[in-house]
């Protein structure tokens, strides 16, 4: 008996490391100290010492049951983008610049080529966010995971000058809400998605005219990373008073997280067209509209609160950053509470 016969292939781990090196190298920043393969990742903060009060902000998350689709379709090069996005978008909501990222992959069997595809996606997400991939772990856990399945999670650290953090206390009545389009369902609500749609190759590989692609491709579309778009807005001198990443909990849970007490977000549902994938979910699952806004991003991945005077300027900046923004609504009195009103 040896470790390999017990189900853990150390040689496969070595091969996986070699295959991912080229992807990791593409994410490097000048602040990264040391190379690939050390016991820890090191990152110098010297270049940020000009900040008045440099403050670290962090986020951690996973991809969830969206991974089940990757298993079914045997497509593993995009879920890494999802993993990065879920972490760095949260950091961006606090006004932070993502600095570095670490990933964790736990699998039933280490297939080096599959691990390399996963990390390729992680590296692509890091590049989009401007973050360095400075470390990670691949844990082969036979008997815990099925041989063809894995879990993926990550952790990101960013930095912001403390006075530039987005604070809910700055949001006032009359401010406007701007939504930035999502790329699809992103990485939340897939336990429900998998109940609504048939999770088999025949169903997932069917092309729908409304979607312009197969159902599987639409569902696996990676989460959009908004880091550079928010940076573009800030670089224009626009004050983002509040920012909400629309993830698990949808509109009703996430938007209030950026609001002060006694303030309500009033959103007009007709301010944008609901993307086809959400229309399909509602129709095929016979889902109630309120529940959908409690579960999914409904086509809006990020919501910003800005002053009325800076609304047009914000829309212009987002469009020039390649995003699709919408005027969603406004901030109104909350009558003793904070929350969301959809009308």
C-alpha positions in Angstrom: 0.0 0.0 0.0 1.2 3.5 -0.8 -0.3 7.0 -1.1 -1.1 6.6 -4.8 -3.0 3.4 -4.2 -4.9 5.2 -1.5 -6.1 7.6 -4.2 -3.6 10.6 -4.0 -1.3 11.0 -6.9 1.6 13.3 -5.9 3.1 13.1 -9.4 -0.2 14.4 -10.9 0.1 17.3 -8.5 3.5 18.2 -9.7 2.3 18.0 -13.3 -0.6 20.3 -12.5 1.7 22.9 -11.0 3.8 22.9 -14.1 0.8 23.3 -16.4 -0.6 26.3 -14.4 2.7 28.2 -14.1 2.2 30.0 -17.5 -1.3 31.2 -16.5 -0.2 32.4 -13.0 2.8 34.3 -14.5 0.5 36.4 -16.6 -1.2 37.8 -13.5 2.0 39.1 -11.8 2.3 42.7 -10.5 5.5 44.4 -9.6 4.7 44.3 -5.9 4.8 40.5 -5.8 7.8 39.1 -4.0 9.3 35.7 -4.9 8.2 33.2 -7.5 5.7 30.4 -7.9 5.9 27.4 -5.6 6.8 28.8 -2.3 5.0 28.0 1.0 3.4 31.4 1.0 2.8 34.3 -1.3 4.4 37.7 -0.5 3.2 41.1 -1.6 4.9 44.4 -0.9 2.8 47.4 0.2 5.6 49.9 -0.2 4.1 51.5 -3.3 1.0 52.4 -1.4 2.7 54.2 1.4 1.6 57.5 -0.2 -1.9 56.9 1.1 -3.0 58.9 4.1 -4.5 55.8 5.8 -4.0 52.6 3.7 -6.6 50.1 4.6 -6.8 46.5 3.5 -10.2 45.1 2.4 -10.8 41.5 1.7 -13.4 39.1 0.3 -13.8 35.3 0.1 -16.4 33.2 -1.8 -16.9 30.2 -4.0 -18.7 29.3 -7.2 -21.4 27.1 -5.7 -23.5 24.6 -7.5 -22.9 26.3 -10.8 -20.0 23.9 -10.9 -22.4 21.1 -11.5 -22.9 22.5 -15.0 -19.2 22.6 -15.6 -19.1 18.9 -14.7 -21.9 18.0 -17.0 -20.5 19.9 -20.0 -16.9 19.1 -19.2 -16.1 22.8 -19.5 -13.8 24.1 -16.8 -12.1 27.2 -18.1 -14.7 29.8 -17.0 -15.6 28.9 -13.4 -12.3 30.4 -12.3 -13.5 33.8 -13.5 -16.7 33.3 -11.4 -14.6 32.6 -8.4 -12.4 35.7 -8.8 -15.4 37.9 -9.6 -17.4 36.9 -6.5 -14.5 38.1 -4.4 -13.1 41.2 -6.2 -16.5 42.7 -6.9 -17.2 42.8 -3.2 -13.9 44.5 -2.6 -14.7 47.0 -5.4 -18.0 47.8 -3.5 -15.9 49.2 -0.7 -13.9 51.3 -3.0 -10.9 48.9 -2.9 -8.3 48.0 -5.6 -7.8 44.2 -5.6 -4.2 43.4 -5.1 -3.9 39.6 -5.0 -5.9 36.4 -5.0 -5.5 32.9 -3.7 -7.5 29.9 -4.9 -8.5 26.6 -3.3 -9.4 23.5 -5.4 -10.6 20.3 -3.7 -11.1 17.4 -6.0 -11.8 13.6 -6.0 -9.0 13.0 -8.4 -6.2 15.3 -9.6 -6.4 15.4 -13.4 -3.6 17.9 -14.2 -5.2 19.1 -17.5 -8.5 19.8 -15.8 -6.8 21.6 -12.9 -4.9 23.7 -15.5 -8.2 24.7 -17.2 -9.7 25.8 -13.9 -6.6 27.9 -13.0 -6.6 29.3 -16.5 -10.0 30.8 -15.7 -8.8 32.0 -12.3 -5.8 33.7 -13.9 -8.1 35.3 -16.6 -10.3 36.7 -13.8 -7.3 38.0 -11.9 -6.1 39.8 -15.1 -9.5 41.4 -15.6 -9.4 42.6 -11.9 -5.7 43.7 -12.0 -5.0 41.2 -9.1 -2.0 38.9 -8.9 -2.5 35.2 -8.4 0.1 34.7 -5.7 -0.8 31.3 -4.2 -3.3 28.5 -4.0 -3.9 24.9 -3.0 -5.1 21.8 -4.8 -6.3 19.2 -2.4 -6.9 15.7 -3.8 -9.5 14.1 -1.5 -10.5 10.6 -2.7 -13.6 9.3 -1.0 -14.8 12.8 -0.1 -15.4 14.0 -3.7 -16.4 12.0 -6.7 -13.5 11.5 -9.1 -14.9 13.8 -11.8 -16.0 16.5 -9.3 -14.4 19.4 -7.4 -15.0 22.5 -5.4 -13.5 25.9 -6.0 -13.2 28.8 -3.7 -11.0 31.9 -3.4 -9.8 34.8 -1.3 -8.9 38.3 -2.4 -7.2 41.2 -0.7 -7.4 44.8 -1.8 -6.4 48.2 -0.6 -8.1 51.6 -0.3 -7.3 54.9 1.4 -9.7 54.9 4.4 -11.3 58.2 3.5 -12.1 56.9 0.0 -14.2 54.0 1.3 -17.8 54.1 0.2 -20.0 54.9 3.2 -23.7 54.5 3.4 -24.0 57.7 5.5 -23.2 59.8 2.5 -26.4 58.6 0.6 -29.2 61.2 0.6 -32.8 61.5 -0.5 -32.9 62.4 -4.1 -29.7 60.5 -5.1 -30.1 58.3 -8.1 -29.5 54.6 -8.6 -27.6 53.3 -11.6 -27.5 49.7 -12.5 -24.8 48.0 -14.5 -25.9 45.0 -16.6 -24.9 41.5 -15.6 -23.5 39.0 -18.0 -26.3 36.5 -17.0 -27.1 34.6 -13.9 -23.6 35.0 -12.6 -22.9 32.6 -9.7 -26.0 32.7 -7.5 -29.3 30.8 -7.4 -28.1 27.7 -9.3 -29.7 25.3 -6.8 -33.0 26.7 -8.1 -31.8 27.0 -11.7 -31.0 23.2 -11.7 -34.5 22.5 -10.5 -36.1 24.6 -13.3 -34.1 23.3 -16.2 -33.4 19.7 -17.2 -29.8 19.1 -16.3 -28.8 16.8 -19.1 -26.7 17.2 -22.2 -29.7 17.2 -24.6 -31.3 20.1 -22.8 -28.1 22.0 -22.1 -26.8 21.7 -25.7 -30.1 22.9 -27.3 -29.8 26.3 -28.9 -32.5 28.9 -28.2 -33.1 31.8 -30.5 -34.0 34.1 -27.7 -30.7 33.4 -26.0 -28.6 33.4 -29.2 -26.7 30.4 -27.8 -27.2 27.1 -26.1 -28.8 26.9 -22.7 -25.6 25.5 -21.3 -23.5 28.3 -22.6 -25.9 30.9 -21.3 -25.9 29.3 -17.8 -22.1 29.0 -17.7 -21.4 32.6 -18.9 -19.0 33.8 -16.3 -19.7 36.5 -13.7 -18.8 40.0 -14.9 -16.0 41.7 -13.1 -16.7 45.4 -12.4 -13.4 46.5 -10.9 -12.2 48.5 -13.9 -15.6 50.0 -14.6 -15.8 51.4 -11.0 -12.2 52.6 -11.3 -13.1 54.5 -14.4 -16.0 56.2 -12.6 -13.7 57.2 -9.7 -11.0 58.4 -12.0 -13.5 60.8 -13.5 -13.8 62.5 -10.1 -17.3 61.1 -9.5 -18.2 60.3 -5.9 -19.8 56.9 -5.7 -21.9 57.2 -2.5 -22.9 53.6 -2.3 -22.3 50.4 -4.2 -24.0 47.0 -4.0 -22.9 43.8 -5.7 -26.1 41.9 -6.6 -25.3 38.3 -5.5 -27.2 35.8 -3.4 -30.4 37.4 -2.0 -30.9 39.5 -5.2 -32.2 43.0 -5.0 -34.0 42.7 -1.7 -31.1 41.6 0.4 -28.1 43.3 -1.3 -29.2 46.8 -2.1 -30.2 47.6 1.5 -26.7 46.7 2.6 -25.4 50.0 1.2 -28.2 52.1 2.6 -28.4 54.1 5.8 -31.5 53.8 8.1 -34.6 55.7 7.1 -33.7 55.5 3.4 -35.3 53.4 0.8 -34.3 52.5 -2.8 -37.1 53.0 -5.2 -36.5 51.0 -8.4 -38.5 51.0 -11.6 -38.6 47.5 -13.0 -39.3 48.9 -16.5 -36.1 51.0 -16.5 -34.4 48.1 -18.3 -35.4 45.0 -20.3 -35.3 41.7 -18.4 -32.7 39.5 -20.1 -34.1 36.4 -21.9 -32.5 33.9 -19.5 -34.5 35.3 -16.6 -37.6 35.4 -18.7 -37.1 31.6 -19.4 -36.5 30.9 -15.7 -39.7 32.7 -14.7 -41.8 31.0 -17.4 -40.4 27.4 -17.2 -40.2 27.4 -13.5 -43.5 29.2 -12.9 -41.6 31.4 -10.5 -43.2 34.3 -8.7 -41.6 37.7 -9.6 -40.9 38.7 -6.0 -39.1 35.5 -5.3 -36.9 36.0 -8.4 -35.9 39.5 -7.2 -35.1 37.8 -3.8 -32.9 35.1 -5.6 -31.3 36.4 -8.8 -29.5 39.5 -10.0 -32.3 39.9 -12.7 -29.9 41.3 -15.2 -28.2 43.9 -12.9 -24.8 42.9 -11.4 -24.0 46.1 -9.6 -26.0 49.1 -8.3 -24.4 52.5 -7.7 -25.8 55.4 -5.8 -24.6 58.8 -7.0 -25.9 62.4 -6.7 -28.5 63.6 -9.2 -25.9 66.1 -10.6 -23.4 63.3 -11.5 -25.9 60.9 -13.0 -25.3 61.6 -16.7 -21.5 61.8 -16.1 -21.6 58.3 -14.4 -23.6 56.8 -17.2 -21.1 58.2 -19.8 -18.1 56.9 -17.8 -19.6 53.4 -17.6 -20.5 53.2 -21.3 -16.9 54.3 -22.2 -15.7 51.5 -19.9 -17.6 49.0 -22.0 -20.5 48.5 -19.6 -24.3 48.8 -20.2 -25.7 51.1 -17.5 -29.3 52.0 -16.7 -31.0 54.7 -14.6 -32.8 52.3 -12.2 -34.5 54.7 -9.8 -33.9 57.0 -6.8 -33.4 57.2 -3.1 -36.6 58.1 -1.2 -37.6 58.4 2.5 -37.8 55.1 4.2 -40.3 56.0 6.9 -38.2 54.6 9.7 -36.8 51.7 7.8 -34.4 50.9 5.0 -35.2 48.6 2.1 -36.2 48.3 -1.6 -39.4 49.2 -3.3 -39.9 47.8 -6.8 -42.5 49.6 -8.9 
